[in-house]
Amino acid sequence: MKLAFQTVLGLLFFVAVLFWPAGTFDYWQAWVFLAVFIATTIGPSVYLAIRHPDALARRMKAGPTAETRLAQRIIMALTLTLVVATFVLSALDHRFGWSDVPVWLVIVGNVLVAIGLSMAQLVVVQNNYAAATVRIEADQPLVSTGLYGWVRHPMYTGAAIMMIGTPPALDSLWGLLGVAASAPVIAARIRDEEQMLIDELAGYRDYRDKVRCRLIPHVW
């Protein structure tokens, strides 16, 4: 029931940040984006609800007020603001025709959205303790296999891929400004989270030395 309720809230959110600034529901790029978003997330969410309800509960507890660290509350507030700005700017770009996005690039954007969301969902399956908030639980194990064998924060990698694909999927290039603005904020979140993991999660320092990159293999 909570999953269904949050799904409805999510749809209302997209109506507010996409169709309202676009000034119309005749916005096929937004409808395709929503279809990709729902198709990519609903299956894994139902799977988690049945097989790993605790993991789903951790994913659904999100937002600045759910964070326990002051730095993360500030970072999450900035992140949510920039995410909303990215959607609104993309919708306004579509409305006023500030940029010309060919259909093939809209398709590429949706493919990136699907890949990024799928990656983020897979992280939760591989690590049931992967939460939407920065915290360590008493019995939390260190996961170093699967996607965690490539980068230390694969969920953020998936989120970054999704956000890069979102503006072109929504018929916008100007929306990428919001994505670019969010990059240093996400970097700050990762750095603060890593310090907590080093301090509180057994074995994380050795894992950090083994898997050198945080977000992008062989880059950072």
MDAnalysis code that builds the backbone (N, CA, C; Angstrom):
import MDAnalysis as mda
import numpy as np

u = mda.Universe.empty(660, n_residues=220, atom_resindex=np.repeat(np.arange(220), 3), trajectory=True)
u.add_TopologyAttr("name", ["N", "CA", "C"] * 220)
u.add_TopologyAttr("resid", np.arange(1, 221))
u.add_TopologyAttr("resname", ["MET", "LYS", "LEU", "ALA", "PHE", "GLN", "THR", "VAL", "LEU", "GLY", "LEU", "LEU", "PHE", "PHE", "VAL", "ALA", "VAL", "LEU", "PHE", "TRP", "PRO", "ALA", "GLY", "THR", "PHE", "ASP", "TYR", "TRP", "GLN", "ALA", "TRP", "VAL", "PHE", "LEU", "ALA", "VAL", "PHE", "ILE", "ALA", "THR", "THR", "ILE", "GLY", "PRO", "SER", "VAL", "TYR", "LEU", "ALA", "ILE", "ARG", "HIS", "PRO", "ASP", "ALA", "LEU", "ALA", "ARG", "ARG", "MET", "LYS", "ALA", "GLY", "PRO", "THR", "ALA", "GLU", "THR", "ARG", "LEU", "ALA", "GLN", "ARG", "ILE", "ILE", "MET", "ALA", "LEU", "THR", "LEU", "THR", "LEU", "VAL", "VAL", "ALA", "THR", "PHE", "VAL", "LEU", "SER", "ALA", "LEU", "ASP", "HIS", "ARG", "PHE", "GLY", "TRP", "SER", "ASP", "VAL", "PRO", "VAL", "TRP", "LEU", "VAL", "ILE", "VAL", "GLY", "ASN", "VAL", "LEU", "VAL", "ALA", "ILE", "GLY", "LEU", "SER", "MET", "ALA", "GLN", "LEU", "VAL", "VAL", "VAL", "GLN", "ASN", "ASN", "TYR", "ALA", "ALA", "ALA", "THR", "VAL", "ARG", "ILE", "GLU", "ALA", "ASP", "GLN", "PRO", "LEU", "VAL", "SER", "THR", "GLY", "LEU", "TYR", "GLY", "TRP", "VAL", "ARG", "HIS", "PRO", "MET", "TYR", "THR", "GLY", "ALA", "ALA", "ILE", "MET", "MET", "ILE", "GLY", "THR", "PRO", "PRO", "ALA", "LEU", "ASP", "SER", "LEU", "TRP", "GLY", "LEU", "LEU", "GLY", "VAL", "ALA", "ALA", "SER", "ALA", "PRO", "VAL", "ILE", "ALA", "ALA", "ARG", "ILE", "ARG", "ASP", "GLU", "GLU", "GLN", "MET", "LEU", "ILE", "ASP", "GLU", "LEU", "ALA", "GLY", "TYR", "ARG", "ASP", "TYR", "ARG", "ASP", "LYS", "VAL", "ARG", "CYS", "ARG", "LEU", "ILE", "PRO", "HIS", "VAL", "TRP"])
u.atoms.positions = np.array([
    [0.823, -1.201, 0.000],
    [0.000, 0.000, 0.000],
    [0.863, 1.260, 0.000],
    [1.949, 1.217, 0.788],
    [2.839, 2.378, 0.823],
    [3.500, 2.583, -0.523],
    [3.890, 1.468, -1.185],
    [4.491, 1.560, -2.513],
    [3.507, 2.179, -3.500],
    [2.245, 1.738, -3.450],
    [1.221, 2.275, -4.355],
    [1.005, 3.768, -4.090],
    [0.987, 4.137, -2.810],
    [0.786, 5.537, -2.443],
    [1.929, 6.403, -2.961],
    [3.166, 5.935, -2.786],
    [4.309, 6.707, -3.258],
    [4.360, 6.751, -4.782],
    [3.856, 5.710, -5.440],
    [3.797, 5.717, -6.898],
    [2.855, 6.810, -7.391],
    [1.702, 6.926, -6.737],
    [0.745, 7.977, -7.093],
    [1.350, 9.353, -6.849],
    [2.021, 9.521, -5.709],
    [2.674, 10.795, -5.417],
    [3.736, 11.117, -6.460],
    [4.460, 10.078, -6.902],
    [5.480, 10.272, -7.925],
    [4.887, 10.750, -9.237],
    [3.752, 10.178, -9.617],
    [3.084, 10.609, -10.844],
    [2.607, 12.054, -10.737],
    [2.076, 12.419, -9.591],
    [1.643, 13.805, -9.376],
    [2.841, 14.755, -9.431],
    [3.969, 14.299, -8.905],
    [5.195, 15.104, -8.964],
    [5.583, 15.372, -10.416],
    [5.538, 14.333, -11.253],
    [5.925, 14.508, -12.646],
    [4.942, 15.418, -13.387],
    [3.666, 15.330, -13.043],
    [2.691, 16.242, -13.649],
    [3.053, 17.680, -13.304],
    [3.446, 17.910, -12.045],
    [3.755, 19.264, -11.586],
    [5.024, 19.818, -12.224],
    [6.054, 18.970, -12.403],
    [7.347, 19.487, -12.880],
    [7.531, 19.349, -14.392],
    [6.623, 18.628, -15.062],
    [6.757, 18.457, -16.506],
    [5.600, 19.106, -17.273],
    [4.403, 18.628, -17.051],
    [3.279, 19.087, -17.877],
    [2.825, 20.496, -17.515],
    [2.926, 20.865, -16.264],
    [2.540, 22.223, -15.879],
    [3.460, 23.264, -16.518],
    [4.796, 23.179, -16.344],
    [5.644, 24.169, -17.024],
    [5.605, 24.051, -18.543],
    [5.327, 22.848, -19.052],
    [5.215, 22.694, -20.507],
    [3.950, 23.352, -21.035],
    [2.969, 23.530, -20.152],
    [1.725, 24.197, -20.538],
    [0.786, 23.342, -21.355],
    [1.040, 22.040, -21.410],
    [0.208, 21.141, -22.203],
    [0.467, 19.697, -21.813],
    [-0.540, 18.856, -22.073],
    [-0.342, 17.414, -21.935],
    [0.074, 16.800, -23.276],
    [0.075, 17.637, -24.332],
    [0.502, 17.177, -25.655],
    [2.023, 17.277, -25.733],
    [2.677, 16.410, -25.013],
    [4.129, 16.444, -24.834],
    [4.590, 14.995, -24.875],
    [4.718, 14.475, -26.107],
    [4.940, 13.035, -26.250],
    [6.266, 12.582, -25.645],
    [7.256, 13.464, -25.661],
    [8.540, 13.091, -25.068],
    [8.400, 12.823, -23.567],
    [7.582, 13.630, -22.890],
    [7.373, 13.423, -21.453],
    [6.617, 12.121, -21.198],
    [5.638, 11.805, -22.037],
    [4.886, 10.559, -21.869],
    [5.793, 9.340, -22.078],
    [6.669, 9.416, -23.074],
    [7.598, 8.303, -23.300],
    [8.554, 8.170, -22.117],
    [9.048, 9.304, -21.618],
    [9.933, 9.291, -20.451],
    [9.245, 8.629, -19.265],
    [7.992, 9.007, -19.009],
    [7.246, 8.418, -17.894],
    [7.053, 6.919, -18.086],
    [6.769, 6.504, -19.318],
    [6.592, 5.080, -19.600],
    [7.875, 4.309, -19.324],
    [9.013, 4.873, -19.749],
    [10.309, 4.226, -19.506],
    [10.588, 4.179, -18.006],
    [10.320, 5.277, -17.323],
    [10.565, 5.360, -15.884],
    [9.743, 4.314, -15.133],
    [8.462, 4.233, -15.444],
    [7.582, 3.288, -14.751],
    [7.957, 1.850, -15.085],
    [8.189, 1.569, -16.371],
    [8.525, 0.199, -16.790],
    [9.819, -0.285, -16.157],
    [10.756, 0.643, -15.958],
    [12.058, 0.256, -15.425],
    [12.048, 0.083, -13.913],
    [11.156, 0.781, -13.233],
    [11.175, 0.765, -11.767],
    [10.114, -0.124, -11.128],
    [8.982, -0.311, -11.776],
    [7.883, -1.014, -11.106],
    [8.215, -2.484, -10.877],
    [8.844, -3.151, -11.856],
    [9.189, -4.566, -11.695],
    [10.126, -4.809, -10.527],
    [11.284, -4.120, -10.475],
    [12.180, -4.298, -9.334],
    [11.539, -3.926, -7.998],
    [10.682, -2.910, -7.993],
    [10.027, -2.510, -6.747],
    [9.092, -3.600, -6.238],
    [8.345, -4.217, -7.150],
    [7.453, -5.313, -6.759],
    [8.282, -6.505, -6.271],
    [9.388, -6.780, -6.962],
    [10.280, -7.874, -6.554],
    [10.794, -7.643, -5.137],
    [11.241, -6.431, -4.864],
    [11.743, -6.120, -3.525],
    [10.635, -6.204, -2.490],
    [9.429, -5.775, -2.852],
    [8.307, -5.830, -1.916],
    [7.996, -7.267, -1.512],
    [8.195, -8.198, -2.437],
    [7.892, -9.606, -2.169],
    [9.072, -10.317, -1.506],
    [10.279, -10.115, -2.051],
    [11.449, -10.877, -1.603],
    [12.263, -10.173, -0.524],
    [12.363, -8.840, -0.618],
    [13.211, -8.093, 0.315],
    [12.493, -6.820, 0.779],
    [11.422, -6.970, 1.544],
    [10.658, -5.786, 1.968],
    [11.474, -4.800, 2.789],
    [12.440, -5.279, 3.552],
    [13.282, -4.363, 4.337],
    [14.104, -3.468, 3.418],
    [14.617, -4.058, 2.324],
    [15.391, -3.269, 1.368],
    [14.521, -2.215, 0.702],
    [13.290, -2.575, 0.352],
    [12.377, -1.614, -0.248],
    [12.057, -0.496, 0.735],
    [11.881, -0.849, 1.999],
    [11.589, 0.162, 3.017],
    [12.732, 1.160, 3.134],
    [13.969, 0.671, 3.032],
    [15.119, 1.569, 3.089],
    [15.138, 2.512, 1.895],
    [14.752, 2.011, 0.724],
    [14.739, 2.845, -0.475],
    [13.634, 3.892, -0.418],
    [12.526, 3.565, 0.242],
    [11.388, 4.478, 0.259],
    [11.522, 5.561, 1.328],
    [12.446, 5.368, 2.252],
    [12.680, 6.378, 3.277],
    [13.749, 7.320, 2.764],
    [13.325, 8.434, 2.188],
    [14.261, 9.313, 1.498],
    [13.929, 10.771, 1.776],
    [14.840, 11.626, 1.353],
    [14.630, 13.053, 1.493],
    [15.480, 13.669, 2.590],
    [15.583, 14.990, 2.610],
    [16.428, 15.671, 3.601],
    [16.068, 15.347, 5.044],
    [14.783, 15.230, 5.354],
    [14.375, 14.983, 6.741],
    [14.713, 13.578, 7.198],
    [14.951, 12.657, 6.257],
    [15.280, 11.279, 6.621],
    [16.765, 11.106, 6.921],
    [17.571, 12.106, 6.569],
    [19.006, 12.016, 6.813],
    [19.317, 12.272, 8.289],
    [20.356, 11.600, 8.786],
    [20.758, 11.766, 10.183],
    [21.927, 12.727, 10.337],
    [22.628, 13.028, 9.258],
    [23.783, 13.923, 9.298],
    [23.383, 15.284, 8.732],
    [23.785, 16.364, 9.407],
    [23.418, 17.712, 8.976],
    [23.916, 17.995, 7.566],
    [25.161, 17.605, 7.286],
    [25.717, 17.852, 5.953],
    [24.863, 17.190, 4.879],
    [24.400, 15.962, 5.151],
    [23.592, 15.248, 4.168],
    [22.203, 15.860, 4.014],
    [21.658, 16.436, 5.074],
    [20.368, 17.125, 4.953],
    [20.489, 18.309, 4.005],
    [21.564, 19.060, 4.159],
    [21.787, 20.220, 3.287],
    [22.015, 19.765, 1.854],
    [22.857, 18.743, 1.693],
    [23.162, 18.233, 0.355],
    [21.916, 17.695, -0.330],
    [21.093, 16.950, 0.398],
    [19.880, 16.391, -0.201],
    [18.889, 17.484, -0.583],
    [18.793, 18.534, 0.235],
    [17.903, 19.647, -0.103],
    [18.359, 20.312, -1.396],
    [19.669, 20.506, -1.539],
    [20.205, 21.082, -2.773],
    [19.981, 20.145, -3.959],
    [20.187, 18.849, -3.733],
    [20.013, 17.871, -4.806],
    [18.580, 17.863, -5.323],
    [17.614, 17.814, -4.418],
    [16.205, 17.807, -4.821],
    [15.838, 19.091, -5.555],
    [16.373, 20.216, -5.094],
    [16.106, 21.488, -5.763],
    [16.625, 21.465, -7.194],
    [17.836, 20.930, -7.385],
    [18.432, 20.884, -8.719],
    [17.729, 19.869, -9.621],
    [17.255, 18.768, -9.041],
    [16.496, 17.787, -9.831],
    [15.210, 18.419, -10.348],
    [14.492, 19.104, -9.465],
    [13.260, 19.785, -9.879],
    [13.577, 20.836, -10.942],
    [14.656, 21.592, -10.728],
    [15.040, 22.618, -11.697],
    [15.350, 22.007, -13.058],
    [15.980, 20.828, -13.069],
    [16.299, 20.152, -14.328],
    [15.028, 19.779, -15.079],
    [14.057, 19.218, -14.376],
    [12.796, 18.847, -15.016],
    [12.054, 20.071, -15.527],
    [11.942, 21.094, -14.692],
    [11.203, 22.295, -15.077],
    [11.877, 22.999, -16.255],
    [13.206, 23.127, -16.202],
    [13.931, 23.768, -17.297],
    [13.776, 22.987, -18.593],
    [13.789, 21.661, -18.498],
    [13.607, 20.830, -19.691],
    [12.218, 21.027, -20.288],
    [11.204, 21.094, -19.423],
    [9.836, 21.291, -19.902],
    [9.660, 22.678, -20.512],
    [10.272, 23.688, -19.896],
    [10.198, 25.040, -20.460],
    [10.927, 25.113, -21.797],
    [12.045, 24.408, -21.892],
    [12.780, 24.355, -23.155],
    [11.895, 23.770, -24.254],
    [11.181, 22.687, -23.933],
    [10.258, 22.094, -24.906],
    [9.162, 23.085, -25.286],
    [8.642, 23.773, -24.297],
    [7.516, 24.695, -24.527],
    [7.901, 25.847, -25.446],
    [9.074, 26.426, -25.214],
    [9.469, 27.618, -25.952],
    [10.466, 27.345, -27.077],
    [10.858, 26.086, -27.222],
    [11.711, 25.718, -28.340],
    [13.095, 26.319, -28.303],
    [13.706, 26.364, -27.126],
    [15.035, 26.949, -26.998],
    [16.109, 26.093, -27.658],
    [15.900, 24.795, -27.677],
    [16.878, 23.912, -28.329],
    [16.144, 22.938, -29.240],
    [16.872, 22.433, -30.222],
    [16.295, 21.519, -31.212],
    [16.876, 20.123, -30.981],
    [16.068, 19.229, -30.445],
    [16.533, 17.876, -30.113],
    [15.936, 16.900, -31.129],
    [16.761, 16.262, -31.939],
    [16.232, 15.298, -32.914],
    [15.674, 14.058, -32.218],
    [14.821, 13.351, -32.931],
    [14.162, 12.178, -32.344],
    [15.184, 11.135, -31.907],
    [16.254, 10.966, -32.696],
    [17.246, 9.942, -32.334],
    [17.898, 10.248, -30.989],
    [18.059, 11.557, -30.688],
    [18.668, 11.921, -29.412],
    [17.666, 11.728, -28.267],
    [16.384, 11.936, -28.546],
    [15.350, 11.639, -27.542],
    [15.391, 10.155, -27.194],
    [15.551, 9.314, -28.226],
    [15.624, 7.868, -28.005],
    [16.872, 7.519, -27.186],
    [18.014, 8.100, -27.543],
    [19.247, 7.862, -26.792],
    [19.068, 8.274, -25.338],
    [18.422, 9.417, -25.110],
    [18.169, 9.868, -23.749],
    [17.353, 8.865, -22.960],
    [16.319, 8.318, -23.570],
    [15.487, 7.327, -22.886],
    [16.248, 6.028, -22.621],
    [17.129, 5.655, -23.537],
    [17.968, 4.469, -23.310],
    [18.868, 4.686, -22.097],
    [19.450, 5.895, -21.974],
    [20.287, 6.205, -20.818],
    [19.465, 6.205, -19.533],
    [18.263, 6.727, -19.595],
    [17.377, 6.711, -18.421],
    [17.104, 5.275, -17.985],
    [16.796, 4.404, -18.953],
    [16.514, 3.003, -18.642],
    [17.740, 2.307, -18.065],
    [18.912, 2.557, -18.654],
    [20.148, 1.932, -18.163],
    [20.460, 2.413, -16.753],
    [20.377, 3.720, -16.535],
    [20.689, 4.273, -15.225],
    [19.756, 3.779, -14.145],
    [18.455, 3.778, -14.431],
    [17.485, 3.299, -13.448],
    [17.659, 1.813, -13.175],
    [17.907, 1.039, -14.227],
    [18.108, -0.402, -14.052],
    [19.331, -0.673, -13.194],
    [20.379, 0.098, -13.410],
    [21.599, -0.064, -12.623],
    [21.336, 0.248, -11.157],
    [20.616, 1.337, -10.896],
    [20.300, 1.712, -9.514],
    [19.438, 0.657, -8.840],
    [18.513, 0.062, -9.580],
    [17.666, -0.984, -9.022],
    [18.475, -2.255, -8.745],
    [19.409, -2.567, -9.648],
    [20.239, -3.757, -9.469],
    [21.118, -3.631, -8.226],
    [21.548, -2.419, -7.928],
    [22.370, -2.190, -6.737],
    [21.629, -2.643, -5.484],
    [20.340, -2.332, -5.412],
    [19.557, -2.690, -4.232],
    [19.405, -4.209, -4.125],
    [19.301, -4.876, -5.281],
    [19.215, -6.332, -5.275],
    [20.533, -6.940, -4.805],
    [21.652, -6.368, -5.249],
    [22.960, -6.892, -4.868],
    [23.351, -6.511, -3.445],
    [22.833, -5.395, -2.971],
    [23.132, -4.930, -1.623],
    [21.838, -4.470, -0.972],
    [21.201, -5.341, -0.209],
    [19.910, -5.018, 0.406],
    [19.992, -3.882, 1.410],
    [21.202, -3.491, 1.794],
    [21.369, -2.395, 2.742],
    [21.596, -1.053, 2.040],
    [21.563, -1.058, 0.699],
    [21.700, 0.190, -0.049],
    [20.435, 1.020, 0.154],
    [20.572, 2.120, 0.858],
    [19.420, 2.932, 1.226],
    [19.446, 4.262, 0.485],
    [18.338, 4.974, 0.571],
    [18.268, 6.304, -0.021],
    [18.850, 7.354, 0.909],
    [19.202, 6.947, 2.128],
    [19.814, 7.842, 3.092],
    [21.205, 7.322, 3.447],
    [22.013, 8.204, 4.000],
    [23.363, 7.826, 4.402],
    [23.327, 7.371, 5.853],
    [23.445, 6.060, 6.055],
    [23.445, 5.509, 7.403],
    [24.030, 4.108, 7.382],
    [24.520, 3.666, 8.526],
    [25.050, 2.321, 8.690],
    [24.223, 1.620, 9.764],
    [23.764, 0.392, 9.448],
    [23.002, -0.372, 10.425],
    [23.918, -1.355, 11.146],
    [23.470, -1.785, 12.319],
    [24.317, -2.591, 13.204],
    [24.817, -3.872, 12.536],
    [23.964, -4.536, 11.756],
    [24.332, -5.816, 11.151],
    [24.687, -5.692, 9.670],
    [25.015, -4.483, 9.210],
    [25.257, -4.260, 7.789],
    [26.587, -4.846, 7.349],
    [26.587, -5.719, 6.325],
    [27.845, -6.291, 5.817],
    [28.464, -5.380, 4.754],
    [29.727, -5.593, 4.469],
    [30.407, -4.887, 3.393],
    [30.221, -5.675, 2.102],
    [29.660, -5.055, 1.084],
    [29.454, -5.689, -0.214],
    [30.538, -5.194, -1.159],
    [31.286, -6.119, -1.753],
    [32.393, -5.735, -2.635],
    [32.338, -6.454, -3.984],
    [31.258, -7.168, -4.256],
    [31.124, -7.912, -5.507],
    [30.083, -7.264, -6.407],
    [29.877, -7.839, -7.583],
    [28.901, -7.290, -8.518],
    [29.321, -5.900, -8.974],
    [28.370, -4.987, -9.017],
    [28.670, -3.619, -9.432],
    [29.638, -2.941, -8.479],
    [29.635, -3.385, -7.219],
    [30.554, -2.817, -6.233],
    [32.002, -3.219, -6.497],
    [32.216, -4.167, -7.381],
    [33.567, -4.519, -7.772],
    [34.125, -3.583, -8.828],
    [33.256, -2.742, -9.414],
    [33.678, -1.794, -10.445],
    [33.894, -0.396, -9.881],
    [32.916, 0.059, -9.113],
    [33.008, 1.373, -8.468],
    [32.439, 1.256, -7.060],
    [32.820, 2.187, -6.191],
    [32.399, 2.102, -4.803],
    [30.972, 2.591, -4.583],
    [30.451, 3.377, -5.524],
    [29.099, 3.928, -5.355],
    [28.282, 3.748, -6.639],
    [27.991, 2.487, -6.999],
    [27.297, 2.238, -8.266],
    [25.884, 2.816, -8.327],
    [25.240, 3.003, -7.171],
    [23.897, 3.591, -7.212],
    [23.960, 5.030, -7.728],
    [24.983, 5.769, -7.304],
    [25.144, 7.134, -7.793],
    [25.543, 7.138, -9.270],
    [26.295, 6.131, -9.685],
    [26.637, 6.017, -11.102],
    [25.369, 5.851, -11.933],
    [24.484, 4.962, -11.475],
    [23.217, 4.775, -12.177],
    [22.386, 6.040, -12.199],
    [22.336, 6.740, -11.063],
    [21.565, 7.982, -10.989],
    [22.141, 9.035, -11.932],
    [23.480, 9.094, -12.028],
    [24.119, 10.067, -12.921],
    [23.794, 9.766, -14.383],
    [23.839, 8.485, -14.762],
    [23.497, 8.105, -16.139],
    [22.053, 8.480, -16.448],
    [21.155, 8.212, -15.500],
    [19.756, 8.554, -15.699],
    [19.573, 10.053, -15.892],
    [20.225, 10.861, -15.029],
    [20.038, 12.307, -15.098],
    [20.640, 12.899, -16.366],
    [21.747, 12.346, -16.847],
    [22.322, 12.830, -18.099],
    [21.361, 12.571, -19.259],
    [20.662, 11.439, -19.221],
    [19.729, 11.116, -20.293],
    [18.403, 11.835, -20.202],
    [18.068, 12.369, -19.020],
    [16.737, 12.943, -18.816],
    [16.447, 14.165, -19.687],
    [17.296, 15.205, -19.722],
    [16.952, 16.359, -20.563],
    [16.744, 16.026, -22.039],
    [17.672, 15.313, -22.712],
    [17.389, 14.993, -24.119],
    [16.151, 14.116, -24.280],
    [15.894, 13.223, -23.310],
    [14.671, 12.416, -23.385],
    [13.437, 13.307, -23.333],
    [13.562, 14.456, -22.672],
    [12.442, 15.391, -22.522],
    [12.494, 16.517, -23.553],
    [13.275, 16.317, -24.640],
    [13.334, 17.284, -25.731],
    [14.055, 18.563, -25.316],
    [15.140, 18.420, -24.562],
    [15.844, 19.601, -24.081],
    [17.348, 19.363, -24.025],
    [18.092, 20.418, -24.345],
    [19.532, 20.438, -24.109],
    [19.876, 21.384, -22.966],
    [19.081, 22.432, -22.808],
    [19.314, 23.390, -21.729],
    [19.155, 22.733, -20.351],
    [18.354, 21.696, -20.274],
    [18.187, 21.003, -19.005],
    [19.466, 20.390, -18.483],
    [20.442, 20.181, -19.378],
    [21.724, 19.633, -18.945],
    [22.469, 20.585, -18.014],
    [22.080, 21.868, -18.019],
    [22.685, 22.814, -17.073],
    [22.377, 22.408, -15.638],
    [21.149, 21.954, -15.402],
    [20.781, 21.490, -14.070],
    [21.565, 20.255, -13.668],
    [21.809, 19.373, -14.632],
    [22.599, 18.169, -14.369],
    [24.025, 18.559, -14.014],
    [24.601, 19.488, -14.779],
    [25.968, 19.933, -14.509],
    [26.074, 20.584, -13.133],
    [25.065, 21.360, -12.760],
    [25.083, 22.033, -11.458],
    [25.004, 21.044, -10.310],
    [24.387, 19.886, -10.542],
    [24.238, 18.895, -9.469],
    [25.496, 18.062, -9.253],
    [26.430, 18.084, -10.217],
    [27.632, 17.244, -10.129],
    [28.454, 17.530, -8.869],
    [28.799, 18.795, -8.568],
    [29.586, 19.030, -7.338],
    [28.815, 18.694, -6.071],
    [27.492, 18.793, -6.110],
    [26.675, 18.465, -4.933],
    [26.740, 16.963, -4.667],
    [26.612, 16.162, -5.730],
    [26.713, 14.711, -5.579],
    [28.112, 14.311, -5.131],
    [29.128, 14.989, -5.664],
    [30.509, 14.703, -5.252],
    [30.676, 14.961, -3.759],
    [30.068, 16.047, -3.266],
    [30.146, 16.357, -1.834],
    [29.428, 15.295, -1.007],
    [28.300, 14.802, -1.501],
    [27.570, 13.746, -0.793],
    [28.414, 12.476, -0.698],
    [29.057, 12.108, -1.801],
    [29.880, 10.899, -1.817],
    [31.057, 11.027, -0.853],
    [31.722, 12.178, -0.865],
    [32.879, 12.365, 0.020],
    [32.472, 12.281, 1.490],
    [31.367, 12.904, 1.843],
    [30.906, 12.854, 3.229],
    [30.484, 11.433, 3.603],
    [29.799, 10.753, 2.694],
    [29.371, 9.379, 2.954],
    [30.573, 8.455, 3.126],
    [31.603, 8.654, 2.311],
    [32.782, 7.798, 2.416],
    [33.476, 7.964, 3.769],
    [33.506, 9.178, 4.279],
    [34.127, 9.370, 5.583],
    [33.374, 8.603, 6.653],
    [32.042, 8.596, 6.564],
    [31.240, 7.844, 7.513],
    [31.478, 6.341, 7.361],
    [31.575, 5.867, 6.120],
    [31.807, 4.445, 5.882],
    [33.170, 4.003, 6.423],
    [34.167, 4.841, 6.251],
    [35.494, 4.526, 6.785],
    [35.441, 4.418, 8.309],
    [34.698, 5.324, 8.926],
    [34.630, 5.370, 10.390],
    [33.768, 4.255, 10.978],
    [32.711, 3.823, 10.248],
    [31.703, 2.980, 10.872],
    [31.514, 1.599, 10.257],
    [31.948, 1.384, 9.013],
    [31.710, 0.096, 8.354],
    [33.007, -0.705, 8.315],
    [33.016, -1.834, 8.996],
    [34.225, -2.661, 9.093],
    [34.690, -3.116, 7.715],
    [35.973, -2.939, 7.446],
    [36.563, -3.398, 6.204],
    [36.491, -2.412, 5.061],
    [35.823, -1.262, 5.269],
    [35.634, -0.342, 4.149],
    [36.938, 0.292, 3.694],
    [37.860, 0.558, 4.630],
    [39.125, 1.178, 4.239],
    [39.902, 0.267, 3.278],
    [39.924, -1.037, 3.572],
    [40.606, -1.986, 2.684],
    [39.884, -2.085, 1.343],
    [38.553, -2.060, 1.383],
    [37.769, -2.102, 0.143],
    [38.058, -0.862, -0.705],
    [38.162, 0.291, -0.063],
    [38.468, 1.533, -0.776],
    [39.825, 1.442, -1.470],
    [40.786, 0.817, -0.813],
    [42.108, 0.681, -1.410],
    [42.099, -0.305, -2.584],
    [41.166, -1.254, -2.559],
    [41.083, -2.257, -3.623],
    [40.306, -1.718, -4.826],
    [39.140, -1.106, -4.579],
    [38.326, -0.511, -5.652],
    [38.602, 0.987, -5.616],
    [39.419, 1.463, -6.543],
    [39.958, 2.816, -6.453],
    [38.976, 3.909, -6.844],
    [38.021, 3.605, -7.701],
    [37.152, 4.654, -8.243],
    [35.812, 4.703, -7.529],
    [35.339, 5.906, -7.298],
    [34.074, 6.108, -6.604],
    [32.873, 5.966, -7.539],
    [32.942, 6.634, -8.697],
    [31.757, 6.797, -9.549],
    [31.939, 6.283, -10.962],
    [33.095, 6.599, -11.560],
    [33.348, 6.259, -12.955],
    [34.636, 5.438, -13.032],
    [34.576, 4.203, -13.541],
    [35.786, 3.367, -13.619],
    [36.930, 4.084, -14.345],
    [38.121, 4.040, -13.727],
    [39.352, 4.590, -14.296],
    [39.343, 6.120, -14.416],
    [38.327, 6.772, -13.831],
    [38.256, 8.247, -13.905],
    [38.210, 8.850, -12.510],
    [37.159, 8.532, -11.735],
    [37.011, 9.114, -10.381],
    [36.198, 8.195, -9.489],
])
